[in-house]
Amino acid sequence: MAQHHYRPAYHVSPPQGRLNDPNGLFLSGTTVHVHYQHDPVFPHAAKRTGWGHAAIPLTGPRAFVPHHLPAAMEPGYPYDAHGCYSGCAVRIPDHLRGEYGGSAEVALFYTGNLKTERGRQASQNLTLLDDPDGPLGGVYRRVEHNPVIATRPEGFTPHYRDPHVGPDPERPGAWRMVLGAQRGEGEGGPGRGEGTAVLYRSVNLRDWEFAGPLDFDTSGAVPGDAPDLLPDGYMWECPNLIRLIDRRTGEDMDVLVICPQGLDEVEEVLPENPDVMVTHYASADQCGYLVGHLEGTTFRVTRGFSELDYGHEFYAPHLIPESPDAALMLAWMGQPAQDDKPSLAEGWVHMLTCLRRLTLVGGRLRQEPLLPARLDAPNAFRLTASLGGEDIDKRLVDTAGETQVRLAYEAAAGVLSVGRRGGHAALDRGDGNAWDTRTFRVEPGPLEVIVDGAAVEIFAGTSGVTASLQAFCTPGASWRHP
C-alpha cells in the first residue's frame, strides 16, 4: 500500500482526484458539515466537478479530524451537465419547511454549468438535504423547479456564479443572496470584463428577485491593509456577505468577502524603512474583504479592502455565522490552474484550511485556528514563538535535511517573510534553489505555525495576520519535528 506522506490529518483533502472551493458549510449540533468542489477522476478523464462532503466534529476523541461522507451532488441534470459549481447552505426555518415537503432541513444553493453551442450557460439551483445527521450524511434531492435563477440580467457575462445566501437584516424573515459577476468586456479584451457582485432577495428561499449590482460608496472609508480602497479584477468570484458585531465598537457591520481575479502584484516600500518592501496581491487570484453598511444595493464602505491571507495558497473562503459576533470559515489551500503538486503521486491534490473562527475587531477580521491543543498525528506539529523586540529566523526542515519553508521576522520593520522552496513564482537566488517569498506587516504578539502533512498555516501577531501554503517534503521523507 502506498505511503501517504503528504496527506494531512486535520485538513480536508479529497479521497482521490482534485479538490477546490469549500461549499455548503453548515453547523449541526457539534459537527460542522462542509461540502467542496470535487473532481474524482482528475487528472485521468474529462473534468466532472460535483460536491464532495465531509464532517468535522468539534468535540469528542476525534475532535477536528474530518471524515468523508458519500458525495452530495454529481453533474448530470440539464442545467448542470458540465458541473455543479460553488454555492452555500442555509438551515430551512420551521415556517418554510412545509413548502419543501416537511422533511428538508438544509437548502443548498449552487451554480450549474452548462456548455452549449452558444457558449457557457450558468444558472443558480437549489438542492434540499434531509437527515444531515444520519449515518450517510443525509439524502440530497434537487427541486423540480430548478433553476431558481435561470438567466442573468443584460450587461453581464456568463461568469455569473457562486451564490451565498443569508438572512436579510433589512427585512426580518427574508433572505438575501450575493453572486459573483462580470460586467461586459473591459479594456483587457474578450473575456476580460469588470468584476462585481450582484444582490438578490427572497422571502421563501425559492423565488428570487434581482435587486441589482452592488454600488460602492467609499466617500467615508478609511484605507484597509491593501493598496486599494476597492479592488479591480476582471471577475469577482466566491463572494460572502455576513453581518458581524464589531467587538471593539459594538456596532453591527456588514462584511463583504470577495475573490478578485487578475490583480497585479504590488510591492510597497515602507515609509519608515525604505529598505523593506511588503508584498500585496502576490497571487493573481486574490481574496480580501470590505467592511461597511449595506443599504439597499449601496455598500457604504467604512474600511477599505484588506487581504484575508498573505500565503501562497489561499482562495475561495466560505463563511457562516457562528454567533452575532463570530463566524466560522474554511478556505481552499490552492490556486486556480496550479495543480502540479507532488501529492498527485498519491492520487490527490489540494486541501482546505483548518476550521477558523473569525471576529471583527476595530474593522479588522481576526482569525483563530480551531484545532486540538495537541496535534496527535505522525506528520503534524506546532511551532511557536513570540514576535516582539528581536529578529526571528525559523525553518521547516524535512528528515532528508532539506529546508522547505523559511520564516524571518524583522523586528525593527515589523514584517514577517514567508519563503517556500520552489513554486510558481519562485526566484533562483543563485545557489541552485528557487524560493517564493511573501513579506507582510505583522504586529507584535504570538507566532503559531501549524504543520499537518503538506498543509502549513501561519498565525502571526495580535491582529491575527495569516499565511497559508502547501509545502512538500523531499519524496520519501517526512517533517523533522522541532
Rosetta blueprint (number, residue, H / E / L):
1 M L
2 A L
3 Q L
4 H L
5 H L
6 Y L
7 R L
8 P L
9 A L
10 Y L
11 H L
12 V L
13 S L
14 P L
15 P L
16 Q L
17 G E
18 R E
19 L E
20 N E
21 D E
22 P E
23 N E
24 G E
25 L E
26 F E
27 L E
28 S E
29 G L
30 T L
31 T E
32 V E
33 H E
34 V E
35 H E
36 Y E
37 Q E
38 H E
39 D E
40 P L
41 V L
42 F L
43 P L
44 H L
45 A L
46 A L
47 K L
48 R L
49 T L
50 G E
51 W E
52 G E
53 H E
54 A E
55 A E
56 I E
57 P E
58 L L
59 T L
60 G L
61 P L
62 R L
63 A L
64 F L
65 V L
66 P L
67 H E
68 H E
69 L E
70 P E
71 A E
72 A E
73 M E
74 E L
75 P L
76 G L
77 Y L
78 P L
79 Y L
80 D L
81 A L
82 H L
83 G L
84 C E
85 Y E
86 S E
87 G E
88 C E
89 A E
90 V E
91 R E
92 I L
93 P L
94 D H
95 H H
96 L H
97 R H
98 G H
99 E H
100 Y H
101 G L
102 G L
103 S L
104 A E
105 E E
106 V E
107 A E
108 L E
109 F E
110 Y E
111 T E
112 G E
113 N E
114 L E
115 K E
116 T E
117 E L
118 R L
119 G E
120 R E
121 Q E
122 A E
123 S E
124 Q E
125 N E
126 L E
127 T E
128 L E
129 L E
130 D E
131 D L
132 P L
133 D L
134 G L
135 P L
136 L L
137 G L
138 G L
139 V E
140 Y E
141 R E
142 R E
143 V L
144 E L
145 H L
146 N L
147 P L
148 V L
149 I E
150 A L
151 T L
152 R L
153 P L
154 E L
155 G L
156 F E
157 T E
158 P E
159 H E
160 Y E
161 R E
162 D E
163 P E
164 H E
165 V E
166 G E
167 P E
168 D L
169 P L
170 E L
171 R L
172 P L
173 G L
174 A L
175 W E
176 R E
177 M E
178 V E
179 L E
180 G E
181 A E
182 Q E
183 R E
184 G L
185 E L
186 G L
187 E L
188 G L
189 G L
190 P L
191 G L
192 R L
193 G L
194 E E
195 G E
196 T E
197 A E
198 V E
199 L E
200 Y E
201 R E
202 S E
203 V L
204 N L
205 L L
206 R L
207 D L
208 W L
209 E E
210 F E
211 A E
212 G E
213 P E
214 L L
215 D E
216 F E
217 D E
218 T L
219 S L
220 G L
221 A L
222 V E
223 P L
224 G L
225 D L
226 A L
227 P L
228 D L
229 L L
230 L L
231 P L
232 D L
233 G L
234 Y L
235 M E
236 W E
237 E E
238 C E
239 P E
240 N E
241 L E
242 I E
243 R E
244 L E
245 I E
246 D L
247 R L
248 R L
249 T L
250 G L
251 E L
252 D E
253 M E
254 D E
255 V E
256 L E
257 V E
258 I E
259 C E
260 P E
261 Q E
262 G L
263 L L
264 D L
265 E L
266 V E
267 E E
268 E E
269 V E
270 L E
271 P L
272 E L
273 N E
274 P E
275 D E
276 V E
277 M E
278 V E
279 T E
280 H E
281 Y L
282 A L
283 S L
284 A L
285 D E
286 Q L
287 C L
288 G E
289 Y E
290 L E
291 V E
292 G E
293 H E
294 L E
295 E E
296 G L
297 T L
298 T E
299 F E
300 R E
301 V E
302 T E
303 R E
304 G E
305 F E
306 S E
307 E E
308 L L
309 D L
310 Y L
311 G L
312 H L
313 E L
314 F L
315 Y E
316 A E
317 P E
318 H E
319 L E
320 I E
321 P E
322 E E
323 S E
324 P L
325 D L
326 A E
327 A E
328 L E
329 M E
330 L E
331 A E
332 W E
333 M E
334 G L
335 Q L
336 P L
337 A L
338 Q L
339 D L
340 D L
341 K L
342 P H
343 S H
344 L H
345 A H
346 E H
347 G L
348 W E
349 V E
350 H L
351 M E
352 L E
353 T L
354 C L
355 L L
356 R E
357 R E
358 L E
359 T E
360 L E
361 V E
362 G L
363 G L
364 R E
365 L E
366 R E
367 Q E
368 E E
369 P E
370 L L
371 L L
372 P L
373 A L
374 R L
375 L L
376 D L
377 A L
378 P L
379 N L
380 A E
381 F E
382 R E
383 L E
384 T E
385 A E
386 S E
387 L E
388 G L
389 G L
390 E L
391 D L
392 I E
393 D E
394 K E
395 R E
396 L E
397 V E
398 D E
399 T L
400 A L
401 G L
402 E L
403 T E
404 Q E
405 V E
406 R E
407 L E
408 A E
409 Y E
410 E E
411 A L
412 A L
413 A L
414 G L
415 V E
416 L E
417 S E
418 V E
419 G E
420 R E
421 R E
422 G L
423 G L
424 H L
425 A L
426 A L
427 L E
428 D E
429 R L
430 G L
431 D L
432 G L
433 N L
434 A E
435 W E
436 D E
437 T E
438 R E
439 T E
440 F E
441 R E
442 V L
443 E L
444 P L
445 G E
446 P E
447 L E
448 E E
449 V E
450 I E
451 V E
452 D E
453 G L
454 A L
455 A E
456 V E
457 E E
458 I E
459 F E
460 A E
461 G L
462 T L
463 S L
464 G L
465 V E
466 T E
467 A E
468 S E
469 L E
470 Q E
471 A L
472 F L
473 C L
474 T L
475 P L
476 G L
477 A L
478 S L
479 W E
480 R L
481 H L
482 P L
